[in-house]
């Protein structure tokens, strides 16, 4: 049984439990608390108390703490990757990489944060100085998804902490164990109350944190529907809302693409984490002149991929997170087939496994806009191929979406690449290298994906608000002060 981590210690109220299920075996790994508003309040009180001191700790000292956390994460990489695989299903090598990315992000913000607090700006009069100070908001609530439980945690926690905020994290009830396992690391390197972890359901303890008057900023990674709900609650309080929502990313393969490379890149972008990635390739647009050959090759490659338990060394794709997600994806495939789509491989729950939520990687053709499979975010291992005439047609269809998270393109034609990069509405545009993140490069979306940024200096500024300081180092009476009689006479004359 795992408990809440509040004020530097385990908080053990008598509460209902939530089972955490291994999606590969359907076995119960452990239980976590079903948190309540009372638990949320305890975490907020601890975070508010800690904020009074944490905000003033020098940035160089905060940076040293983040560096030490990064070192301990790397030392625990194998064990963490194993736990993440068991609770989330991703292949072990993907989770091993995720731990490294988390450590690197802590290090990145340790350095950026101690080198940035504001700017000097030109004054408008003599003997004056103007500058800005970027200050923490206060208590930040991080509401985390299940698909990357630590990576999408650190994208919020590292900049929030180095900016001087304190943090309360609410992990997904599907994958809370890996985050809770880091409590001892946080205890060694952060003062009590600076980082707190509570578990439970979003509509219960999550909503209690969002509406609590003691929280100052809500940072959410989740669906558009969840974002709308949280955004409404924040708007009612004029509370800062940092939203990273869904994606439905296009992947364009031009006629000059090296198909040996483009096929592998497209399959990886579509099937990574069994397709449960917000930046995954969800809509594949292929120039008509190469579509037949591309399709033949990607079907062959997809059939070569191994579905299995993420702890098995030869596994390429693990299970989906739960039965609900699997059934949703399959319903979308069936709807598309009824509307004329054709499944070339996959398209079903794998019959090879007696237990686990395994769905076969699926290639589909004859799909089109207007299908739910294409128009909304399909969170599963589905690769739907659509033919396009040319780059202009591809750009037109890529923009036919309410989302705007990322976009991918394979070509060596510079004109096509730059035209697409300029005209496609997306927060990140990848050319010939899909889904690669850079700690120094801002990540985020447009349209209904949200309008915030994580990573980069932009990601740090999301957790700071700017104060302008105007200083005149000479005390004097200003000629434009009261009384106005002199000005009025000049005006009348």
The 8 nearest C-alpha neighbors of each residue, nearest first, counted from 0:
[[1, 30, 31, 29, 2, 32, 16, 18],
 [0, 2, 31, 30, 32, 3, 29, 179],
 [3, 1, 11, 32, 10, 9, 31, 4],
 [2, 4, 197, 10, 196, 9, 5, 198],
 [3, 5, 9, 196, 195, 8, 10, 197],
 [6, 4, 195, 7, 42, 8, 10, 3],
 [7, 5, 192, 191, 45, 8, 195, 4],
 [6, 8, 191, 5, 192, 186, 4, 9],
 [9, 7, 5, 4, 6, 10, 191, 186],
 [8, 10, 4, 3, 2, 11, 5, 7],
 [9, 11, 3, 4, 2, 5, 8, 12],
 [12, 10, 2, 9, 13, 3, 14, 32],
 [13, 11, 14, 10, 2, 38, 32, 3],
 [12, 14, 11, 15, 32, 16, 33, 10],
 [13, 15, 12, 32, 33, 16, 34, 11],
 [14, 16, 33, 32, 17, 13, 34, 31],
 [17, 15, 32, 33, 31, 30, 14, 18],
 [16, 18, 31, 30, 33, 32, 19, 15],
 [19, 17, 30, 29, 27, 20, 16, 31],
 [18, 20, 29, 28, 27, 30, 173, 17],
 [21, 19, 27, 26, 25, 28, 22, 18],
 [20, 22, 86, 25, 26, 85, 23, 24],
 [23, 21, 25, 355, 320, 24, 356, 88],
 [24, 22, 355, 21, 308, 318, 25, 356],
 [23, 25, 355, 26, 354, 21, 22, 20],
 [26, 24, 21, 22, 355, 20, 23, 354],
 [27, 25, 24, 21, 20, 28, 22, 23],
 [26, 28, 20, 19, 29, 18, 21, 25],
 [29, 27, 19, 20, 26, 21, 30, 86],
 [30, 28, 19, 27, 0, 18, 31, 1],
 [29, 31, 18, 0, 17, 19, 16, 1],
 [32, 30, 1, 17, 16, 0, 2, 18],
 [33, 31, 16, 34, 198, 2, 17, 14],
 [32, 34, 199, 15, 16, 17, 198, 14],
 [33, 35, 199, 204, 32, 198, 38, 197],
 [36, 34, 204, 38, 37, 203, 39, 33],
 [37, 35, 39, 207, 38, 204, 40, 34],
 [36, 38, 40, 35, 39, 41, 34, 204],
 [39, 37, 41, 35, 40, 36, 34, 42],
 [40, 38, 36, 42, 37, 41, 208, 204],
 [39, 41, 43, 37, 38, 42, 44, 36],
 [42, 40, 38, 44, 39, 43, 45, 37],
 [41, 43, 45, 39, 40, 44, 5, 46],
 [44, 42, 40, 46, 45, 41, 47, 39],
 [43, 45, 47, 41, 42, 46, 40, 48],
 [44, 46, 192, 42, 48, 6, 43, 47],
 [45, 47, 192, 43, 49, 48, 44, 165],
 [48, 46, 50, 44, 49, 45, 43, 138],
 [47, 49, 45, 46, 50, 51, 44, 192],
 [48, 50, 46, 192, 51, 47, 193, 52],
 [51, 49, 53, 47, 52, 48, 165, 54],
 [50, 52, 49, 48, 53, 54, 47, 55],
 [53, 51, 50, 54, 55, 49, 56, 48],
 [52, 54, 50, 56, 55, 51, 49, 163],
 [53, 55, 163, 52, 50, 56, 164, 51],
 [56, 54, 53, 52, 57, 163, 51, 58],
 [55, 57, 53, 54, 58, 52, 60, 61],
 [58, 56, 60, 59, 55, 61, 113, 54],
 [57, 59, 113, 61, 60, 62, 56, 161],
 [58, 60, 62, 61, 57, 113, 63, 109],
 [61, 59, 63, 62, 58, 57, 64, 56],
 [60, 62, 58, 64, 63, 59, 161, 65],
 [63, 61, 109, 59, 65, 60, 64, 58],
 [62, 64, 66, 60, 61, 65, 59, 67],
 [63, 65, 61, 67, 62, 66, 188, 68],
 [66, 64, 68, 62, 67, 63, 105, 109],
 [67, 65, 69, 63, 106, 68, 64, 62],
 [66, 68, 70, 64, 69, 65, 63, 71],
 [67, 69, 65, 71, 66, 70, 72, 64],
 [70, 68, 102, 66, 72, 67, 71, 105],
 [69, 71, 67, 73, 72, 68, 66, 74],
 [72, 70, 74, 68, 73, 69, 75, 67],
 [71, 73, 69, 75, 74, 70, 76, 102],
 [72, 74, 76, 70, 75, 71, 69, 99],
 [75, 73, 71, 72, 76, 70, 77, 69],
 [76, 74, 72, 73, 78, 77, 79, 71],
 [75, 77, 73, 79, 78, 74, 80, 72],
 [78, 76, 80, 79, 75, 81, 95, 74],
 [77, 79, 81, 80, 76, 75, 82, 83],
 [78, 80, 82, 76, 81, 77, 75, 83],
 [79, 81, 94, 95, 83, 77, 78, 82],
 [80, 82, 84, 78, 79, 83, 77, 85],
 [81, 83, 85, 79, 84, 80, 177, 86],
 [84, 82, 80, 86, 81, 85, 87, 177],
 [85, 83, 88, 81, 89, 87, 82, 86],
 [84, 86, 82, 21, 83, 88, 87, 81],
 [87, 85, 21, 83, 84, 174, 88, 82],
 [88, 86, 84, 83, 85, 89, 174, 320],
 [87, 89, 84, 317, 318, 309, 85, 22],
 [88, 90, 84, 317, 272, 309, 87, 91],
 [309, 91, 89, 93, 92, 317, 84, 310],
 [90, 92, 94, 93, 309, 310, 84, 80],
 [91, 93, 95, 94, 90, 96, 80, 89],
 [94, 92, 96, 91, 95, 90, 97, 89],
 [93, 95, 97, 80, 91, 96, 92, 98],
 [96, 94, 80, 92, 98, 97, 93, 91],
 [95, 97, 99, 93, 94, 98, 92, 100],
 [96, 98, 94, 100, 99, 95, 101, 93],
 [99, 97, 101, 95, 100, 96, 76, 94],
 [98, 100, 96, 102, 101, 97, 103, 73],
 [101, 99, 97, 103, 98, 102, 104, 96],
 [100, 102, 98, 104, 99, 150, 103, 153],
 [103, 101, 69, 99, 105, 104, 100, 72],
 [104, 102, 100, 106, 101, 105, 107, 99],
 [103, 105, 107, 101, 106, 102, 100, 438],
 [106, 104, 102, 157, 103, 108, 107, 65],
 [107, 105, 109, 103, 104, 66, 108, 102],
 [108, 106, 104, 109, 110, 105, 103, 111],
 [109, 107, 111, 110, 112, 105, 106, 158],
 [108, 110, 62, 106, 107, 112, 111, 65],
 [111, 109, 108, 107, 112, 113, 106, 62],
 [112, 110, 108, 114, 113, 109, 107, 115],
 [113, 111, 114, 108, 110, 109, 161, 115],
 [112, 114, 58, 110, 111, 59, 115, 109],
 [115, 113, 111, 112, 110, 116, 58, 59],
 [114, 116, 112, 113, 117, 111, 118, 133],
 [117, 115, 133, 132, 114, 118, 112, 134],
 [116, 118, 132, 131, 133, 115, 130, 119],
 [119, 117, 131, 130, 120, 132, 116, 115],
 [118, 120, 130, 129, 131, 121, 117, 128],
 [119, 121, 130, 129, 118, 122, 131, 128],
 [120, 122, 129, 123, 119, 128, 130, 127],
 [123, 121, 129, 124, 128, 127, 120, 125],
 [122, 124, 121, 125, 127, 129, 128, 126],
 [125, 123, 122, 127, 126, 128, 471, 121],
 [124, 126, 127, 123, 122, 471, 128, 473],
 [127, 125, 471, 472, 473, 124, 128, 122],
 [128, 126, 471, 125, 470, 122, 472, 124],
 [127, 129, 470, 122, 469, 471, 130, 126],
 [130, 128, 469, 120, 122, 468, 119, 470],
 [131, 129, 119, 468, 120, 118, 467, 128],
 [130, 132, 467, 117, 118, 466, 468, 465],
 [131, 133, 117, 466, 465, 116, 134, 467],
 [134, 132, 465, 116, 117, 464, 463, 466],
 [133, 135, 463, 464, 132, 465, 136, 162],
 [136, 134, 463, 163, 164, 162, 137, 462],
 [135, 137, 463, 215, 164, 464, 134, 138],
 [136, 138, 164, 135, 215, 165, 139, 50],
 [139, 137, 165, 214, 215, 166, 164, 46],
 [138, 140, 166, 216, 217, 215, 165, 167],
 [141, 139, 167, 217, 166, 168, 218, 216],
 [140, 142, 168, 218, 219, 143, 169, 167],
 [143, 141, 219, 169, 168, 170, 218, 140],
 [142, 144, 170, 220, 171, 141, 169, 219],
 [145, 143, 171, 146, 220, 221, 148, 170],
 [144, 146, 148, 171, 174, 147, 173, 143],
 [145, 147, 144, 148, 275, 276, 87, 272],
 [148, 146, 150, 149, 145, 151, 144, 97],
 [147, 149, 145, 150, 146, 151, 144, 152],
 [150, 148, 152, 151, 147, 153, 178, 101],
 [151, 149, 152, 153, 101, 147, 148, 97],
 [152, 150, 154, 149, 153, 147, 148, 143],
 [151, 153, 149, 150, 154, 155, 156, 148],
 [154, 152, 156, 155, 150, 157, 151, 101],
 [155, 153, 151, 152, 156, 453, 157, 454],
 [156, 154, 153, 152, 157, 158, 159, 141],
 [155, 157, 153, 159, 158, 160, 154, 152],
 [156, 158, 153, 160, 105, 159, 155, 108],
 [159, 157, 459, 161, 160, 156, 108, 162],
 [158, 160, 156, 162, 164, 462, 157, 161],
 [161, 159, 163, 164, 162, 157, 158, 156],
 [160, 162, 158, 163, 112, 159, 61, 157],
 [163, 161, 159, 160, 135, 164, 158, 463],
 [164, 162, 54, 160, 135, 161, 53, 159],
 [165, 163, 137, 160, 135, 159, 138, 162],
 [164, 166, 193, 138, 50, 46, 194, 139],
 [165, 167, 139, 194, 138, 140, 193, 195],
 [166, 168, 195, 140, 196, 194, 141, 139],
 [169, 167, 141, 196, 140, 142, 195, 170],
 [168, 170, 142, 197, 198, 196, 141, 143],
 [171, 169, 143, 175, 168, 142, 172, 198],
 [170, 172, 173, 145, 144, 174, 143, 175],
 [171, 173, 174, 175, 199, 170, 200, 198],
 [172, 174, 171, 19, 145, 175, 20, 86],
 [175, 173, 145, 171, 86, 172, 176, 87],
 [176, 174, 170, 178, 172, 177, 171, 179],
 [177, 175, 179, 178, 174, 180, 86, 82],
 [176, 178, 180, 179, 175, 83, 82, 79],
 [177, 179, 180, 181, 176, 175, 149, 148],
 [180, 178, 176, 181, 182, 177, 175, 196],
 [179, 181, 177, 178, 182, 176, 183, 79],
 [182, 180, 184, 179, 178, 183, 185, 177],
 [183, 181, 185, 184, 179, 180, 186, 4],
 [182, 184, 186, 185, 181, 187, 180, 179],
 [185, 183, 181, 187, 186, 182, 188, 68],
 [184, 186, 182, 188, 183, 189, 187, 181],
 [187, 185, 183, 184, 188, 189, 7, 182],
 [188, 186, 184, 185, 189, 183, 190, 68],
 [187, 189, 185, 64, 186, 184, 68, 190],
 [188, 190, 185, 186, 187, 193, 191, 64],
 [189, 191, 193, 192, 188, 186, 7, 49],
 [192, 190, 7, 6, 193, 189, 49, 186],
 [191, 193, 6, 46, 45, 49, 194, 7],
 [192, 194, 165, 49, 191, 46, 190, 166],
 [195, 193, 166, 192, 167, 165, 196, 46],
 [194, 196, 167, 5, 4, 168, 192, 166],
 [197, 195, 168, 4, 167, 3, 169, 5],
 [198, 196, 3, 169, 168, 4, 195, 34],
 [199, 197, 34, 169, 32, 33, 170, 3],
 [198, 200, 33, 34, 172, 204, 32, 201],
 [201, 199, 203, 202, 204, 172, 205, 33],
 [200, 202, 205, 203, 204, 206, 199, 171],
 [201, 203, 206, 200, 205, 204, 207, 199],
 [204, 202, 200, 201, 206, 205, 207, 35],
 [205, 203, 207, 35, 34, 206, 36, 201],
 [206, 204, 201, 208, 207, 203, 202, 209],
 [205, 207, 209, 202, 208, 204, 203, 201],
 [206, 208, 204, 36, 210, 205, 209, 211],
 [209, 207, 211, 205, 206, 210, 39, 204],
 [208, 210, 206, 207, 211, 205, 217, 233],
 [211, 209, 207, 208, 206, 212, 232, 233],
 [210, 212, 208, 213, 209, 214, 207, 40],
 [213, 211, 214, 210, 215, 236, 209, 208],
 [212, 214, 211, 43, 215, 138, 47, 44],
 [215, 213, 138, 212, 211, 216, 139, 43],
 [214, 216, 138, 137, 139, 136, 238, 213],
 [217, 215, 239, 139, 240, 214, 238, 140],
 [216, 218, 140, 240, 139, 241, 141, 219],
 [219, 217, 241, 141, 140, 242, 240, 142],
 [220, 218, 142, 242, 141, 221, 243, 241],
 [219, 221, 243, 244, 143, 144, 242, 142],
 [222, 220, 244, 144, 219, 225, 245, 243],
 [221, 223, 245, 244, 225, 224, 226, 220],
 [222, 224, 226, 244, 225, 245, 227, 221],
 [223, 225, 227, 222, 226, 228, 221, 244],
 [226, 224, 228, 222, 227, 223, 229, 221],
 [227, 225, 223, 229, 224, 228, 230, 222],
 [226, 228, 230, 224, 225, 229, 223, 231],
 [227, 229, 225, 231, 226, 230, 232, 224],
 [230, 228, 232, 226, 231, 227, 233, 225],
 [229, 231, 227, 233, 228, 232, 226, 234],
 [232, 230, 234, 228, 229, 233, 227, 235],
 [231, 233, 229, 235, 230, 234, 228, 210],
 [234, 232, 238, 230, 236, 235, 231, 237],
 [233, 235, 237, 231, 236, 232, 230, 238],
 [234, 236, 232, 233, 237, 231, 238, 230],
 [235, 237, 238, 234, 233, 232, 210, 212],
 [238, 236, 234, 235, 233, 239, 232, 240],
 [239, 237, 233, 236, 234, 215, 216, 240],
 [238, 240, 216, 217, 241, 215, 237, 233],
 [241, 239, 217, 216, 242, 218, 238, 233],
 [240, 242, 218, 217, 451, 219, 239, 243],
 [243, 241, 219, 449, 244, 218, 240, 451],
 [244, 242, 220, 449, 219, 448, 443, 221],
 [243, 245, 448, 221, 222, 223, 220, 449],
 [246, 244, 222, 448, 223, 277, 221, 376],
 [245, 247, 277, 404, 402, 248, 278, 376],
 [248, 246, 376, 281, 402, 375, 249, 245],
 [247, 249, 406, 280, 281, 405, 246, 278],
 [248, 250, 282, 406, 397, 283, 280, 281],
 [249, 251, 407, 283, 280, 408, 284, 282],
 [252, 250, 408, 284, 285, 283, 407, 409],
 [251, 253, 285, 409, 408, 284, 286, 256],
 [254, 252, 286, 255, 256, 410, 409, 251],
 [253, 255, 256, 286, 289, 288, 252, 410],
 [256, 254, 253, 410, 257, 411, 412, 409],
 [257, 255, 410, 253, 254, 258, 409, 252],
 [256, 258, 260, 259, 261, 255, 410, 409],
 [259, 257, 261, 260, 262, 256, 293, 296],
 [258, 260, 257, 262, 261, 263, 296, 256],
 [259, 261, 258, 263, 262, 257, 264, 256],
 [260, 262, 258, 264, 263, 259, 265, 257],
 [263, 261, 265, 264, 260, 297, 258, 259],
 [262, 264, 266, 260, 261, 265, 267, 259],
 [265, 263, 261, 267, 262, 266, 260, 268],
 [264, 266, 268, 262, 267, 263, 261, 269],
 [267, 265, 269, 263, 268, 264, 270, 262],
 [266, 268, 264, 270, 265, 271, 269, 263],
 [267, 269, 265, 280, 279, 266, 271, 270],
 [270, 268, 280, 266, 279, 267, 274, 271],
 [269, 271, 274, 273, 380, 267, 268, 266],
 [272, 270, 273, 274, 267, 268, 269, 276],
 [271, 273, 274, 275, 89, 270, 276, 316],
 [274, 272, 270, 380, 271, 275, 316, 379],
 [273, 275, 379, 380, 270, 271, 272, 269],
 [274, 276, 378, 379, 272, 273, 146, 277],
 [277, 275, 279, 278, 274, 272, 146, 271],
 [276, 278, 246, 279, 245, 275, 247, 378],
 [279, 277, 276, 405, 246, 248, 280, 404],
 [278, 280, 276, 268, 269, 277, 281, 274],
 [279, 281, 269, 268, 248, 250, 282, 249],
 [280, 282, 248, 247, 279, 249, 269, 382],
 [283, 281, 249, 280, 383, 250, 248, 284],
 [282, 284, 250, 384, 383, 249, 385, 251],
 [283, 285, 251, 385, 386, 250, 384, 387],
 [286, 284, 252, 386, 290, 387, 251, 287],
 [287, 285, 387, 253, 288, 254, 388, 386],
 [286, 288, 290, 386, 289, 387, 388, 285],
 [287, 289, 286, 290, 254, 291, 388, 285],
 [290, 288, 287, 292, 291, 286, 254, 293],
 [289, 291, 287, 293, 292, 285, 288, 294],
 [292, 290, 294, 293, 289, 295, 288, 287],
 [291, 293, 295, 294, 290, 289, 296, 258],
 [294, 292, 290, 296, 295, 291, 289, 297],
 [293, 295, 291, 297, 292, 296, 290, 298],
 [294, 296, 292, 298, 293, 297, 291, 299],
 [297, 295, 299, 293, 294, 298, 300, 292],
 [296, 298, 300, 294, 299, 262, 295, 301],
 [299, 297, 301, 295, 300, 296, 294, 302],
 [298, 300, 296, 302, 297, 301, 295, 303],
 [299, 301, 297, 303, 302, 298, 296, 304],
 [302, 300, 298, 303, 304, 299, 297, 360],
 [301, 303, 299, 300, 304, 298, 344, 360],
 [302, 304, 300, 301, 305, 299, 298, 315],
 [305, 303, 301, 302, 315, 306, 300, 316],
 [306, 304, 315, 314, 316, 307, 303, 313],
 [305, 307, 316, 314, 317, 315, 304, 359],
 [308, 306, 317, 314, 309, 316, 305, 318],
 [307, 309, 310, 317, 311, 23, 314, 318],
 [90, 308, 310, 317, 311, 91, 89, 88],
 [309, 311, 308, 91, 312, 90, 84, 81],
 [310, 312, 309, 308, 314, 313, 307, 90],
 [313, 311, 314, 310, 309, 91, 90, 92],
 [314, 312, 311, 315, 305, 307, 309, 310],
 [315, 313, 305, 307, 311, 312, 306, 316],
 [314, 316, 305, 304, 306, 313, 90, 317],
 [317, 315, 306, 273, 314, 305, 307, 90],
 [316, 318, 309, 307, 89, 88, 308, 90],
 [319, 317, 357, 356, 88, 23, 22, 320],
 [318, 320, 356, 321, 357, 325, 273, 22],
 [319, 321, 22, 87, 318, 88, 324, 356],
 [322, 320, 323, 324, 319, 22, 356, 325],
 [321, 323, 325, 324, 356, 326, 320, 319],
 [324, 322, 326, 325, 321, 327, 320, 328],
 [325, 323, 327, 322, 326, 321, 328, 320],
 [326, 324, 322, 328, 327, 323, 329, 319],
 [325, 327, 329, 323, 328, 324, 330, 322],
 [328, 326, 324, 330, 325, 329, 323, 331],
 [327, 329, 331, 325, 330, 326, 379, 324],
 [328, 330, 332, 326, 331, 327, 333, 325],
 [329, 331, 333, 327, 328, 332, 326, 334],
 [332, 330, 334, 328, 329, 372, 333, 335],
 [333, 331, 329, 335, 330, 334, 336, 328],
 [332, 334, 336, 330, 335, 331, 329, 337],
 [335, 333, 331, 337, 336, 332, 330, 338],
 [334, 336, 338, 332, 340, 337, 333, 331],
 [337, 335, 340, 333, 339, 338, 334, 341],
 [336, 338, 334, 335, 339, 333, 340, 332],
 [339, 337, 335, 336, 340, 334, 370, 366],
 [340, 338, 336, 337, 335, 365, 341, 366],
 [341, 339, 336, 365, 366, 335, 364, 338],
 [340, 342, 364, 363, 336, 365, 343, 339],
 [341, 343, 363, 344, 362, 346, 364, 340],
 [344, 342, 362, 363, 341, 298, 345, 361],
 [345, 343, 361, 362, 342, 346, 298, 302],
 [346, 344, 361, 359, 360, 347, 362, 342],
 [345, 347, 361, 342, 359, 344, 332, 329],
 [348, 346, 345, 359, 358, 349, 329, 361],
 [347, 349, 358, 357, 359, 350, 346, 356],
 [348, 350, 358, 351, 357, 359, 347, 352],
 [349, 351, 352, 348, 353, 347, 357, 358],
 [352, 350, 349, 353, 357, 348, 354, 307],
 [353, 351, 354, 350, 349, 355, 357, 307],
 [352, 354, 351, 355, 350, 24, 349, 356],
 [355, 353, 24, 352, 25, 23, 356, 357],
 [354, 356, 23, 24, 22, 25, 357, 318],
 [355, 357, 318, 319, 22, 322, 321, 23],
 [356, 358, 318, 349, 355, 348, 319, 359],
 [359, 357, 348, 349, 347, 360, 356, 318],
 [358, 360, 345, 349, 347, 361, 348, 346],
 [361, 359, 380, 345, 381, 358, 301, 362],
 [360, 362, 345, 381, 346, 344, 382, 359],
 [361, 363, 382, 343, 344, 383, 342, 381],
 [364, 362, 342, 383, 341, 343, 384, 382],
 [363, 365, 384, 366, 341, 340, 383, 385],
 [366, 364, 340, 341, 339, 367, 385, 363],
 [367, 365, 340, 364, 385, 383, 384, 335],
 [368, 366, 369, 370, 365, 373, 385, 340],
 [367, 369, 370, 373, 374, 366, 371, 399],
 [368, 370, 374, 367, 371, 373, 372, 366],
 [371, 369, 372, 373, 368, 374, 335, 367],
 [370, 372, 374, 373, 375, 369, 331, 335],
 [371, 373, 370, 331, 374, 377, 375, 335],
 [374, 372, 371, 370, 375, 368, 282, 367],
 [373, 375, 371, 372, 370, 368, 369, 400],
 [376, 374, 371, 373, 377, 372, 247, 400],
 [375, 377, 247, 378, 246, 245, 374, 281],
 [378, 376, 379, 372, 375, 328, 281, 373],
 [379, 377, 275, 274, 376, 328, 276, 380],
 [378, 380, 274, 275, 381, 273, 377, 328],
 [381, 379, 274, 360, 270, 273, 361, 269],
 [380, 382, 361, 379, 360, 362, 383, 269],
 [381, 383, 362, 361, 269, 363, 384, 281],
 [384, 382, 363, 362, 283, 364, 282, 381],
 [385, 383, 283, 364, 284, 363, 382, 386],
 [386, 384, 284, 283, 285, 366, 364, 387],
 [385, 387, 285, 287, 284, 286, 290, 384],
 [386, 388, 286, 287, 393, 389, 392, 285],
 [389, 387, 287, 286, 392, 386, 390, 393],
 [388, 390, 392, 391, 387, 286, 393, 253],
 [391, 389, 393, 392, 394, 415, 388, 253],
 [392, 390, 394, 393, 389, 395, 388, 419],
 [391, 393, 395, 389, 390, 394, 387, 388],
 [394, 392, 390, 396, 391, 395, 387, 397],
 [395, 393, 397, 391, 392, 396, 390, 423],
 [394, 396, 392, 398, 393, 397, 391, 399],
 [397, 395, 399, 393, 398, 394, 392, 400],
 [398, 396, 394, 399, 395, 249, 393, 423],
 [399, 397, 396, 395, 400, 423, 394, 424],
 [398, 400, 396, 397, 395, 401, 368, 374],
 [401, 399, 402, 398, 374, 397, 403, 247],
 [400, 402, 447, 446, 403, 399, 448, 374],
 [403, 401, 447, 448, 400, 446, 246, 247],
 [404, 402, 425, 445, 444, 446, 424, 448],
 [403, 405, 444, 425, 426, 246, 448, 445],
 [406, 404, 427, 425, 248, 426, 428, 278],
 [405, 407, 428, 249, 248, 250, 429, 425],
 [408, 406, 250, 429, 430, 428, 433, 251],
 [407, 409, 251, 430, 250, 252, 431, 429],
 [410, 408, 431, 252, 256, 430, 253, 251],
 [411, 409, 256, 412, 253, 255, 408, 416],
 [410, 412, 413, 255, 256, 409, 416, 415],
 [411, 413, 410, 415, 414, 416, 255, 417],
 [414, 412, 416, 415, 411, 417, 410, 418],
 [413, 415, 417, 416, 412, 418, 419, 411],
 [416, 414, 418, 412, 413, 417, 419, 390],
 [417, 415, 413, 419, 414, 418, 420, 412],
 [418, 416, 420, 414, 419, 415, 421, 413],
 [417, 419, 415, 421, 420, 416, 414, 422],
 [418, 420, 422, 416, 417, 421, 423, 415],
 [421, 419, 417, 418, 422, 423, 416, 428],
 [422, 420, 418, 419, 417, 423, 424, 416],
 [421, 423, 419, 420, 418, 424, 394, 398],
 [424, 422, 419, 420, 398, 425, 421, 394],
 [425, 423, 403, 398, 422, 445, 426, 421],
 [426, 424, 403, 405, 404, 427, 445, 423],
 [425, 427, 444, 404, 443, 405, 445, 403],
 [428, 426, 405, 425, 406, 429, 404, 442],
 [427, 429, 406, 405, 407, 420, 425, 430],
 [430, 428, 407, 433, 432, 406, 408, 431],
 [429, 431, 408, 432, 407, 409, 428, 433],
 [432, 430, 409, 408, 433, 429, 410, 407],
 [433, 431, 430, 429, 435, 434, 264, 407],
 [434, 432, 429, 435, 407, 268, 431, 264],
 [433, 435, 436, 278, 268, 432, 429, 279],
 [436, 434, 433, 432, 437, 429, 427, 268],
 [437, 435, 434, 438, 440, 442, 439, 441],
 [436, 438, 440, 439, 435, 454, 441, 455],
 [439, 437, 454, 440, 455, 104, 436, 107],
 [438, 440, 455, 437, 454, 441, 456, 107],
 [439, 441, 455, 437, 438, 454, 442, 436],
 [442, 440, 454, 455, 453, 452, 457, 458],
 [443, 441, 453, 452, 454, 440, 427, 426],
 [444, 442, 452, 426, 451, 404, 453, 243],
 [443, 445, 404, 426, 448, 403, 449, 450],
 [444, 446, 403, 450, 448, 449, 426, 425],
 [445, 447, 448, 402, 403, 449, 401, 444],
 [448, 446, 402, 449, 401, 445, 223, 403],
 [447, 449, 244, 444, 402, 245, 445, 446],
 [450, 448, 447, 444, 242, 243, 445, 244],
 [449, 451, 445, 444, 443, 452, 448, 242],
 [450, 452, 443, 449, 241, 242, 243, 444],
 [453, 451, 443, 458, 442, 441, 457, 454],
 [452, 454, 458, 442, 441, 154, 443, 455],
 [455, 453, 458, 441, 438, 442, 440, 439],
 [456, 454, 439, 441, 440, 457, 458, 438],
 [455, 457, 459, 458, 460, 454, 439, 111],
 [458, 456, 460, 455, 459, 452, 441, 461],
 [457, 459, 453, 454, 455, 452, 456, 461],
 [460, 458, 158, 456, 461, 457, 462, 455],
 [459, 461, 463, 457, 462, 458, 456, 464],
 [460, 462, 458, 459, 463, 457, 452, 451],
 [461, 463, 460, 159, 459, 135, 162, 136],
 [464, 462, 135, 460, 134, 133, 461, 136],
 [465, 463, 134, 133, 135, 136, 466, 462],
 [464, 466, 133, 132, 134, 131, 467, 463],
 [465, 467, 132, 131, 133, 468, 464, 134],
 [466, 468, 131, 130, 132, 469, 465, 129],
 [467, 469, 130, 129, 131, 470, 466, 132],
 [470, 468, 129, 128, 467, 471, 130, 127],
 [469, 471, 128, 127, 129, 472, 468, 130],
 [472, 470, 127, 473, 126, 128, 469, 474],
 [471, 473, 126, 127, 470, 474, 128, 125],
 [474, 472, 471, 475, 126, 127, 470, 125],
 [475, 473, 472, 471, 476, 477, 126, 470],
 [476, 474, 477, 473, 471, 478, 472, 126],
 [475, 477, 478, 474, 480, 479, 473, 481],
 [476, 478, 479, 480, 475, 481, 474, 482],
 [477, 479, 480, 476, 481, 475, 482, 483],
 [478, 480, 477, 481, 483, 486, 482, 476],
 [481, 479, 478, 477, 482, 483, 476, 486],
 [482, 480, 483, 479, 484, 478, 477, 485],
 [481, 483, 484, 480, 485, 479, 486, 478],
 [482, 484, 481, 486, 485, 487, 480, 479],
 [485, 483, 487, 486, 482, 488, 481, 489],
 [484, 486, 488, 487, 483, 489, 482, 490],
 [487, 485, 489, 483, 488, 484, 490, 479],
 [486, 488, 484, 490, 485, 489, 483, 491],
 [489, 487, 491, 485, 490, 486, 492, 484],
 [490, 488, 486, 492, 487, 491, 485, 484],
 [489, 491, 487, 488, 492, 486, 485, 484],
 [490, 492, 488, 489, 487, 486, 485, 484],
 [491, 489, 490, 488, 487, 486, 485, 484]]
